[in-house]
Amino acid sequence: MSFEKIIDAITEGEAEDTLELTKQALAQGYPAKAVLEKGLLVGINGVAEKFREARVNVPEVLMAARAMHAGLSVIEPLLVVPVRRGFGKIVVGTVAGDLHDVGISLVKTMAMSTGASIIDLGVDVTPKKFANVTRREKPDILMISALLTTTMTVMRSVIEELEAQGLRKEVKIIVGGAPVTEDFAKEIGADYYFEDCFRVRDFLEENLSKIVTAR
Ligand code: B12
């Protein structure tokens, strides 16, 4: 089987087909990582590109995102390594006012593949909620996503809320999402910015244990 079929199923927004084709590819022996990178990601990025060029509309994009999540549901358990105790706790979420979750789901999957334990707050997460969870769960890292220029400013509010509650120094903050840049991350006082989920994985593989032991 070629990955074309998976790409087509995502493009068409066919969640059930995407699920079946992903299972088939795995059953045929393709590694989960290859199915994710050469199938699912290529599919959703193609739709994102078409949306940018106004060649598809919101409903189609929504269907494609659903299809992507269907495929990811089979891939994710295979990429995840068992949580290693004391190997780091990471909180992930998309900021308040923002419902985009495809990118952060991929970031989460990559983070899970390093053995860290993950708390997923989902979408539309307020600064207060990020801060409250930080106080309660004492994560090593917060990973915050924003896909809209209007919501990326909420990332600044999250950091301000952490500062106000005396929690900022307790946690490393990683920000990302299409409109976010290195300069913006610096400006708001985040610790790191990464462009995509693979860079997140590489960073964690190299630095997570150092971050955990430095606390
Ligand atoms: C899918 C999508 C939707 C779906 C979301 C479904 C879902 N469940 O997520 C729906 C249809 C709901 C939607 C709605 C809207 N959307 Co929209 N959407 C997109 C689209 C087409 C693709 C996003 C996506 O999934 N990309 C694929 C993933 C894999 O990429 P990614 O999200 O960028 O993530 C990667 C990196 O950014 C990074 N990353 C992401 N998060 C994080 C976090 C961390 C910590 C790190 C390190 C890295 C990281 O890693 C990821 C993987 O490598 C983009 C266009 C685009 N080109 O991005 C528009 C886009 C983001 N949407 C846009 C708009 C305007 C909207 C709406 C306002 C549209 C409307 N008129 O209703 C609403 C807003 C709803 C809301 N309140 O959030 C604009 C934003 C413009 C702007 N600059 O502000 C875009 C850019 C389209 C455009 N060109 O106009 N959208």
Residues whose N, C-alpha, C, O or C-beta is under 5 A from the ligand:
A	BS01	B12	I44 V47 A48 E49 F51 R52 V58 V61 L62 A65 G97 D98 L99 H100 D101 V102 G103 I104 L106 V107 M143 I144 S145 L147 L148 T149 T150 I174 V175 G176 G177 A178 P179 F194 E195 D196 C197 V200
